[in-house]
Every structure is written in C-alpha cells, then in structure tokens.
C-alpha cells in the first residue's frame, strides 16, 4: 500500500521565480539538482558498494526519481566539503569512506563469498546492523571503529544528503531557505500563505488543490 502524501500537490520548485527565492538560492538549488549519478571520487567498485549501502539505509519510493544519495556523497568527498569538525577516532572523511566501504566488502566476501553489492537485501542489512552494534572485526577496518563509521559517516552523510534535496522538501513541506521572503508566522501551528498545507486522512484532494497554488 503506498504511503499517504502529507503535502499532496506541493512542489517546492514552483517557488523558483517568486519572492521566496533569490538568485543565490536558485544557484544552490540548481547545483543540487545537477549532482552527477556517476562517481568522480570513488572507484567503480567503491561506488557500487556505496550505492548498495544508500539503498538499504534510505529506501526510496519507486514512483519518483530517487534522490542521488551516492552522488551527493561522492561530490562532497571530491570537493572535500566538511562540516567543520570530526571525531578524532575516525580518519578524514574521504579516507574513512573508502576504508569503510572496502571493509564492508571484505566482511561480505568473508561471510558469504560474495561482494556486498551482490548480497541479498537481508544479508546487507545484517552486516549493517553488525556495524551499527560494533560487531565487525575484519582486518580491512585497519583499526577504524565500525560503529563510529556507521553512526558518523554512513548515517550522518546519507541522511544529510537525502534532506538536502528538493524531492525530500516536498515530502516534509519545507519551502527551502525562503530568502529573501523569510517566514512571518512563527507561532506553533501557524503557517504563512506561501507554506504548504498538511493533509489529513481523506483530505488529500482538497489539500492538493490548495497546495498547487503555494508559491
């Protein structure tokens, strides 16, 4: 059964030529929409493993184009875009990703004699759960804590990549940076006219008509 739309009819990209967005916002959004779906930083083998990990951590609906999660991470590693801090127990982010992907693949080969990206979904999930619990110990980790890698690279980077994309903004009713317009009605349970309306059960079609005019 498909998941109910919370903001039916809403498309944040309709704000492109309205007071909600300025040139700087449009430039940022255009760059996010243009993220490559091919690797620049990762090798082809690393890329296949990364795509498989992204698919298990953040499954996406089949009825729309997926957010290019692996592409976002590849671009960040290629351009060395950092958040300004890191756990000192982990290597720099690019090295951590490469080492972690190779280690996950080594664990898959050791346990199943098959590359990680070729495993069944439940086998991939099992290895990821074991990483989350700190229960992977293959020498390929080379001293890197698998639990830290899971929490601070896999989860943090994949979730950040997903919610950086306009597709996910449509799902949660987010209007983007809203610059220069900003937000006015800051009280609880208040919305500005340029914010979408959340639908309740049975209200989808009525709300869809309203949200198609949100700019």
C-alpha positions in Angstrom: 0.0 0.0 0.0 1.6 3.4 -1.0 2.4 5.8 1.8 -0.1 8.6 2.2 1.1 12.0 0.9 1.4 14.5 3.7 1.6 17.5 1.3 -0.2 16.5 -1.9 0.2 18.8 -4.8 3.1 20.7 -3.3 6.3 21.2 -5.4 8.9 23.4 -3.8 10.4 24.1 -7.3 7.3 26.3 -8.0 8.9 28.9 -5.8 11.8 29.4 -8.2 10.6 32.7 -9.7 8.7 34.0 -6.7 9.8 36.2 -3.8 10.5 33.1 -1.8 13.9 32.6 -3.6 16.6 34.9 -4.8 19.4 34.3 -7.2 21.7 32.8 -4.6 19.0 30.3 -3.6 18.3 29.4 -7.2 22.0 28.8 -7.8 22.3 26.5 -4.8 19.2 24.5 -5.8 20.3 24.2 -9.4 23.6 22.7 -8.2 21.8 20.2 -6.0 19.6 19.1 -8.9 22.6 18.7 -11.2 24.5 16.3 -8.9 26.1 13.6 -11.0 24.9 10.0 -10.8 28.4 8.7 -11.7 31.4 8.7 -9.4 34.4 11.1 -9.5 35.9 10.4 -6.1 35.1 6.7 -5.6 36.3 3.9 -7.8 33.6 1.8 -9.6 33.9 -0.9 -7.0 33.5 1.6 -4.1 30.7 3.2 -5.9 28.7 0.0 -6.3 29.1 -0.7 -2.6 28.1 2.9 -1.7 25.0 2.8 -3.8 24.0 -0.5 -2.2 24.6 1.0 1.3 22.5 4.1 0.4 19.7 1.9 -0.9 19.5 0.0 2.4 19.8 3.0 4.7 17.3 5.2 2.8 15.0 3.1 0.6 13.1 5.4 -1.8 9.7 5.1 -3.5 9.6 3.6 -6.9 7.1 6.1 -8.2 9.5 9.1 -8.5 13.2 9.6 -9.5 15.4 8.8 -6.5 17.5 11.4 -4.7 21.1 10.7 -5.9 22.4 9.9 -2.4 25.7 8.3 -3.6 26.2 11.2 -6.0 25.9 13.7 -3.1 28.4 11.9 -1.0 30.8 11.4 -3.9 30.7 15.2 -4.7 31.3 16.1 -1.0 34.3 13.8 -0.8 35.6 15.0 -4.2 35.3 18.7 -3.2 36.4 18.0 0.4 33.3 19.8 1.8 33.4 19.4 5.6 31.1 20.2 8.4 33.9 21.8 10.5 34.5 19.0 13.0 35.1 15.3 13.1 35.6 12.6 15.7 39.3 12.3 16.2 38.9 8.5 16.4 38.0 8.5 12.7 40.3 9.3 9.7 39.4 12.2 7.5 36.0 11.8 5.8 37.2 10.7 2.4 39.6 8.1 3.8 37.0 6.9 6.3 34.5 6.3 3.5 37.0 4.4 1.3 38.2 2.3 4.2 34.7 1.6 5.4 33.4 0.6 2.0 36.4 -1.8 1.4 35.9 -3.2 4.9 32.2 -3.8 4.4 33.0 -5.6 1.1 35.7 -7.7 2.9 33.2 -8.7 5.5 30.7 -9.7 2.8 33.3 -11.8 1.0 34.4 -13.4 4.2 30.9 -14.2 5.4 29.1 -15.0 2.1 31.9 -15.3 -0.6 30.0 -12.5 -2.4 30.6 -8.8 -2.9 28.5 -6.6 -0.7 26.5 -5.1 -3.6 25.6 -8.6 -4.8 24.2 -9.8 -1.4 20.5 -10.2 -0.8 18.9 -7.3 1.0 18.6 -9.1 4.3 22.3 -10.1 4.2 23.3 -6.5 3.6 21.1 -5.4 6.4 22.7 -8.0 8.7 26.2 -6.6 8.0 25.0 -3.0 8.5 23.3 -4.0 11.8 26.5 -5.6 12.9 28.4 -2.5 12.0 25.9 -0.4 14.0 26.5 -2.6 17.0 30.3 -2.7 16.7 30.4 -6.4 15.8 32.5 -6.3 12.7 36.2 -7.0 13.1 37.8 -7.8 9.7 41.4 -6.7 9.4 40.3 -4.5 6.5 38.9 -2.0 9.0 42.6 -1.2 9.8 41.8 0.0 13.3 38.8 2.1 12.4 35.8 1.5 14.7 32.9 0.1 12.6 30.3 1.5 14.9 31.8 5.1 14.7 31.9 4.7 10.9 28.3 3.6 10.8 27.0 6.4 13.0 29.2 9.3 11.9 29.7 8.6 8.3 27.0 6.2 6.9 24.0 7.6 8.9 25.1 11.2 9.1 26.2 11.6 5.5 23.3 9.6 3.8 20.6 11.3 5.9 22.1 14.8 5.3 22.3 14.0 1.5 18.6 13.0 1.4 17.3 16.1 3.2 19.4 18.4 1.1 17.4 17.6 -2.0 14.1 19.4 -3.1 12.4 16.0 -3.5 12.6 15.4 0.2 11.5 19.0 0.9 8.2 18.2 -0.9 7.7 15.2 1.4 8.1 17.3 4.6 6.6 20.5 3.4 9.8 22.5 3.6 10.0 25.7 1.4 13.8 25.9 1.2 15.8 28.8 2.5 13.0 31.2 1.9 15.3 34.1 1.0 14.5 36.9 0.8 10.9 36.4 1.8 11.5 34.6 5.1 8.9 33.3 7.5 6.5 35.6 9.5 4.1 33.4 11.4 6.5 31.7 13.9 3.9 30.6 16.5 3.1 26.9 16.9 0.5 25.6 14.4 0.6 28.7 12.2 1.6 28.8 8.6 2.5 31.5 6.2 0.4 31.6 2.9 3.5 30.5 1.0 3.9 27.3 3.0 2.0 24.1 2.1 -0.9 22.7 3.9 -0.6 19.2 5.5 -3.4 16.8 4.6 -5.3 14.7 7.0 -6.8 11.3 6.1 -9.5 11.8 3.4 -8.5 15.5 2.8 -5.9 14.7 0.1 -7.7 16.0 -2.9 -8.9 19.2 -1.3 -5.5 20.0 0.0 -3.9 19.1 -3.3 -5.9 21.9 -5.0 -4.7 24.3 -2.3 -1.0 23.3 -2.5 -0.9 23.6 -6.2 -1.1 27.4 -5.7 1.6 27.6 -3.0 4.4 29.9 -4.1 
